[in-house]
């Protein structure tokens, strides 16, 4: 049985420059740091957006590093609530009638996408 790892995720934001920073630290069950990373984003309009970008990036890193049995830890209550509560959105109900193709997921669906990504990582922990 694989031991759980903990990913601490953090963000910072400067509203004047609209630049945010993101960081994550990967620790084993004993608390030893196994790896970490940091990056920045530009054009970020709020601290909540900075926190969501950091969490999304950390989830992507866990997937790319093929880590299993992962627990994410965030200090933001808002991010926690967005991830743990699924959003119900509809093309017809919300009149999202424009056709387009874009890279990445829509911002209004990111909380659900992140929730499913985290659940997929956790589901392998119970296999």
N, C-alpha and C positions, 0 to 999 in steps of 0.2 A: 504494500500500500504506500503510495507516494505521500510525502509530508507536505503540508500546506506552506505556501509562500505568501508573504504580505507585500503588497505594492502600496506605498504611501504616495499620494499624488498631491502636488501643490501648485499654486498659481499666484502670480503677482500682476498688477496692472497699473499703468500710469495714464490717467485720463487726459492729461495735457497732450501727450505725444501719441496716445492711443496704441501704445506698445505694451504687450503682455509677455510674461515669462511663464514657462511651464517646466516642471521637474517631476521625476518619479524616482523612487528608490525601491529596489527589489531586495527583500530580506527573507531569509529562511526561517524555519520554525523556531530556531534558537535566537533570532534577532540579528544574525550576522548579515552584513550587506553583501549581496552577491553581484549586483550591478546597479547602475544608475544612469540617468540621462537628463539633459536639459535642452530647451530650445526657446525661441522667441517667435512672436507673431506680431504683425503690424495691422493697423486698421481695426483694432478691437474696440468696440464702442461701450463696453461695460465690464465690470468685474465678473458678473455672472457669466458672460460670454467667455471671458478668459478662463474661468474655472471649468466650463463645459469643454472648451478646446483642450485644456490640459487633461481632463478625464478621457476624452475621446482619443487623444494621442496615446495615453497610457494603455488603454484597451487595445489599440492597434499594435503597440509595442509588444504587449503580452502575446498577442496572436502571432506576430512576426517572429518572436523569440521561441515560439512553441512551448510556452510555459503552461503547466497544468496545475490544478489545485491551488488557485490564486484567490486571495482575499484582497479586495481594494479598500483602502481607507482614505476618506476625504474629510476635510474639516468643514466643508460647506453644507449646511442644512438644506439649502436650496437645491444643490446638485444632487444630494442624496434623495430628496423628494422627487425630483424630476426623473431620476433613474428608476426608483422603486414604484412609482405610480405611472402606469401606462397612459399615454395620450390617445384619445379617440378622435381621429380626424377622417374626414371623408371628402372626396372630390366633389360629389354632388351636394352634400349638405353644406359644405363651406364654399361652394361655387368656385372651386379651383378649376376653371375651364380652359385655361391656356395650355397649348401644347408646347413642350420644350424638351430638350435633352441637356443635361448638365452633369458635370463631374461631382462626385460626392453625393451625400444624401441631403434632402431638404431640411432646413433648420427646424421647421415645425415638427419634424419626425425624429430628430436626433436623439431625444431622450429614450424613445422606444427602441431605436436602433442600438444605442449603447446598452440598454437593459438586456436586449436579446444577445448581444455580444458577450456581456458579462455572464449571462445565464449559460451560454454555450461553454464558456470556460469553466464554470462551476459544475455543469452537468457531467463533464468528463471526470470530475473529482469523485463522483459517486459510482462510477463504473467499476 
